[in-house]
């Protein structure tokens, strides 16, 4: 598998012709999780998976058999508190195209700002629960290389994977995060609904979430980076997107010419107009929407290089 990854890094993206996709349920009735699995495949006709009037989808073969197993597993947690399901499909599909089994973990969206406060410690739990399901599943457990499991997260997902790597959040710092010079993106929502980060139960927030089965992590544009009291215990790439100062965490690198919105799916041609007409902002498509695929390629190449080396 390492050989395949080296070859993939030397070729333009995508490196392989076929990607498969299927879905799997995880979690429990109190917190059901929807897993979106992307993996190398060779049989079947590709279809467009996901996508809507604003964001482009990704081609994959529905329910195709896995090709070339066993494979390395990458768990993926994408987006903040109110991101749509499968927002990281572009990254999962690219990783599958390079030979990985990439599994995006979609959790229920909180129905209020007060309910959303606990997401800081629930998201790491979601990834652990998803891994439990995959390693116990009769169709997938034998196809996973258990010594090569990684996790990649964006925004709050980036915070989650750092927790799985052994970094711990400081409750006092999190409680005061909305008063910081660069507050988390949901502070306006919290304030509008009368919720406060200071109300988070410090017990589960600061409880160690290290999952020993995970050997490396990548945090893209992670939220609450300045609120970590401890550092990762395993190889970690902390990739900041945009001009914000990089925190003093081991493995931190910056892509200052990119923006956090570049980690969202590519926008359709009509997306900016649709968003403006809907009363939303077209900023999520970036200053130059046509540059989004190139930005994705840069992120994917850096992520894959790190995963291959770690």
C-alpha positions in Angstrom: 0.0 0.0 0.0 2.8 2.4 0.7 4.1 1.8 -2.8 0.7 2.7 -4.2 0.7 5.9 -2.2 4.1 6.9 -3.4 3.0 6.4 -7.0 -0.2 8.5 -6.3 1.9 11.4 -5.0 3.9 11.5 -8.2 0.8 11.6 -10.5 -1.7 14.3 -11.1 -4.9 13.9 -9.1 -6.8 11.7 -9.4 -4.4 8.9 -9.7 -6.8 6.0 -10.1 -9.8 5.6 -12.3 -12.4 4.1 -10.1 -13.8 4.9 -6.7 -16.5 3.0 -4.9 -19.0 4.3 -2.3 -21.4 2.8 0.2 -23.0 3.7 3.5 -23.1 2.2 6.9 -24.9 3.0 10.2 -23.1 3.4 13.5 -23.7 4.9 16.9 -26.9 4.1 18.8 -30.5 5.3 19.0 -29.5 8.3 21.1 -26.9 9.4 18.7 -27.1 7.7 15.3 -24.1 8.1 13.0 -24.2 7.9 9.2 -20.9 6.6 7.7 -20.0 7.4 4.1 -17.4 5.0 2.8 -15.2 5.8 -0.2 -12.7 3.2 -1.4 -10.8 1.9 -4.4 -13.0 -0.1 -6.8 -12.7 -1.6 -10.3 -16.2 -2.9 -11.2 -19.4 -1.0 -12.1 -20.6 2.2 -13.6 -19.9 5.4 -11.7 -22.6 7.8 -10.7 -22.6 11.2 -9.1 -22.8 10.9 -5.4 -24.1 13.9 -3.4 -24.0 17.4 -4.7 -26.8 20.0 -5.0 -27.4 23.4 -6.6 -24.6 25.0 -4.6 -22.0 22.3 -4.2 -20.6 19.8 -6.7 -20.8 16.1 -6.0 -18.2 13.3 -6.7 -18.3 10.4 -9.0 -18.2 6.9 -7.5 -19.6 3.4 -8.1 -22.4 2.7 -5.7 -21.9 -0.4 -3.5 -19.0 -1.6 -5.6 -16.7 -4.3 -4.2 -13.5 -3.1 -2.7 -10.4 -3.5 -4.9 -7.0 -4.4 -3.5 -7.8 -5.0 0.2 -6.8 -4.9 2.9 -6.3 -1.1 2.9 -5.4 1.7 5.2 -8.3 3.4 6.9 -8.7 7.1 7.3 -11.6 8.4 9.4 -12.9 11.8 8.4 -14.7 14.4 10.4 -15.6 17.4 8.3 -17.1 20.7 9.2 -18.4 22.8 12.1 -21.5 22.6 14.2 -23.9 23.2 11.3 -22.2 21.7 8.3 -24.2 19.5 5.9 -23.5 15.7 5.8 -20.8 14.6 3.5 -19.2 18.0 3.3 -15.8 16.3 3.1 -16.8 14.0 0.2 -14.3 15.7 -2.1 -11.4 14.8 0.3 -12.7 11.3 1.0 -13.0 10.6 -2.8 -9.5 11.8 -3.4 -8.1 9.6 -0.6 -10.0 6.6 -2.0 -8.6 7.4 -5.4 -5.1 7.0 -3.9 -5.9 3.6 -2.4 -7.3 4.4 1.1 -10.6 3.5 2.7 -11.9 6.9 3.7 -14.9 7.0 6.0 -16.7 10.3 6.7 -18.5 10.2 10.0 -21.7 12.3 9.9 -23.3 13.1 13.3 -26.8 14.5 13.9 -26.8 18.3 13.6 -27.6 20.0 17.0 -31.1 21.5 17.0 -30.1 24.5 19.2 -27.0 26.4 20.3 -27.3 25.0 23.8 -27.3 21.4 22.5 -24.3 22.3 20.3 -22.1 23.1 23.2 -21.4 19.4 23.9 -20.2 18.8 20.4 -16.7 19.6 21.4 -16.4 16.3 23.3 -19.0 14.3 21.4 -17.2 14.5 18.0 -14.2 12.5 19.2 -16.6 10.0 20.7 -18.3 9.7 17.3 -15.0 8.8 15.6 -14.3 6.2 18.2 -17.8 4.7 17.8 -17.4 4.7 14.0 -14.1 2.8 14.3 -15.7 0.3 16.7 -18.4 -0.4 14.1 -16.0 -0.7 11.2 -13.7 -3.1 13.0 -16.6 -5.3 14.0 -18.4 -5.2 10.7 -18.4 -8.6 8.9 -18.1 -7.0 5.5 -15.2 -4.5 6.3 -13.3 -5.7 9.3 -11.0 -8.0 7.4 -10.2 -5.4 4.8 -8.8 -2.9 7.2 -5.0 -2.7 8.1 -5.3 -2.3 11.8 -1.8 -1.0 12.2 -2.5 1.8 9.6 -5.4 3.8 10.9 -5.5 7.6 10.7 -8.0 10.4 11.3 -8.4 13.7 9.4 -10.7 16.5 10.5 -11.7 20.0 9.4 -12.9 22.8 11.6 -14.5 21.2 14.7 -13.5 17.8 13.1 -9.9 19.0 13.4 -10.4 19.7 17.1 -11.8 16.2 17.4 -8.9 14.4 15.8 -6.4 16.3 18.0 -8.3 15.0 21.0 -8.1 11.5 19.6 -4.3 12.1 19.3 -4.1 12.8 23.0 -4.2 16.6 23.1 -6.6 17.9 25.8 -8.6 21.1 25.9 -8.4 23.6 28.7 -11.9 24.2 30.1 -11.2 27.8 31.2 -9.8 28.7 27.8 -12.7 27.2 25.9 -15.2 29.0 28.2 -13.7 32.3 27.3 -13.1 31.5 23.6 -15.8 33.9 22.4 -14.0 36.8 24.0 -10.7 36.0 22.2 -9.3 38.2 19.3 -10.2 35.4 16.9 -13.3 33.8 18.3 -14.7 30.5 17.0 -17.2 30.9 14.1 -20.3 30.0 16.1 -20.0 32.6 18.8 -22.6 34.9 17.1 -25.0 31.9 17.1 -24.4 31.1 20.8 -25.0 34.8 21.7 -28.2 35.0 19.7 -29.6 32.0 21.4 -28.4 32.8 24.9 -25.8 30.0 25.1 -22.3 30.2 26.4 -19.2 28.1 26.0 -18.7 28.7 29.8 -21.7 26.4 30.3 -20.0 23.3 28.9 -19.5 20.6 31.5 -15.7 20.6 32.2 -15.7 16.9 33.1 -16.4 15.4 29.6 -14.7 18.3 27.9 -11.3 17.7 29.5 -11.6 13.9 29.7 -8.8 12.2 27.8 -10.1 11.0 24.4 -7.0 9.3 23.1 -7.8 6.3 20.9 -4.8 4.0 20.8 -5.9 2.4 17.6 -5.3 5.6 15.7 -1.7 6.2 14.7 -1.7 9.6 13.1 -4.0 12.6 12.6 -4.4 15.6 10.3 -6.2 18.7 11.6 -7.3 21.2 8.8 -8.3 24.6 9.9 -9.1 23.2 13.3 -11.2 25.3 15.7 -10.2 26.0 19.3 -6.5 25.5 18.5 -5.3 28.0 21.1 -7.4 26.3 23.8 -5.4 23.0 23.9 -3.5 22.4 27.2 -1.6 19.4 25.9 0.0 18.3 22.7 -0.7 15.3 20.5 1.0 12.0 21.5 1.2 10.7 18.0 2.3 12.1 14.6 0.0 15.1 13.8 -0.2 17.6 11.0 -1.9 20.8 12.1 -2.6 22.7 8.9 -3.9 26.2 9.2 -5.8 27.8 6.3 -5.6 31.5 5.9 -3.5 34.3 7.4 -4.3 33.7 11.1 -1.3 33.2 13.4 -0.3 29.6 13.7 -0.6 28.2 17.3 2.4 26.7 19.0 1.5 23.1 18.5 3.8 20.4 17.3 3.4 19.7 13.6 1.8 23.0 12.7 2.1 24.3 9.1 0.4 27.1 7.4 -1.3 27.7 4.0 -1.7 31.4 4.4 -2.9 32.0 0.8 -5.8 29.6 1.3 -9.0 30.2 3.3 -11.0 27.9 5.6 -13.8 27.9 3.0 -11.4 26.2 0.6 -11.9 23.0 2.6 -15.6 23.0 1.6 -16.8 21.3 -1.6 -16.3 23.0 -5.0 -19.2 25.4 -5.8 -21.3 25.0 -8.9 -21.2 27.8 -11.5 -24.6 29.1 -10.3 -23.8 28.8 -6.6 -22.8 32.5 -5.9 -26.0 33.8 -7.5 -28.2 31.2 -5.7 -26.6 32.1 -2.3 -27.0 35.8 -2.9 -30.7 35.4 -3.9 -31.3 33.2 -0.8 -30.0 36.0 1.4 -26.8 34.1 2.2 -23.3 35.0 1.4 -21.3 33.7 -1.6 -18.1 34.0 0.5 -18.2 30.2 1.1 -17.3 29.8 -2.6 -14.2 31.9 -2.1 -12.9 34.9 -4.0 -12.3 32.8 -7.1 -14.6 29.8 -7.1 -12.8 28.4 -10.2 -9.7 28.0 -8.1 -11.3 25.7 -5.6 -10.2 22.4 -7.4 -6.6 23.6 -7.4 -6.8 24.4 -3.7 -8.3 21.0 -3.0 -5.4 19.3 -4.9 -2.9 21.2 -2.8 -4.6 20.1 0.4 -4.9 16.5 -0.7 -1.3 16.3 -1.7 -0.1 17.6 1.6 -2.4 15.3 3.6 -1.3 12.2 1.6 2.3 13.1 1.9 1.9 13.3 5.7 -0.1 10.0 5.9 2.5 8.2 3.8 5.4 9.4 5.9 3.8 8.9 9.3 
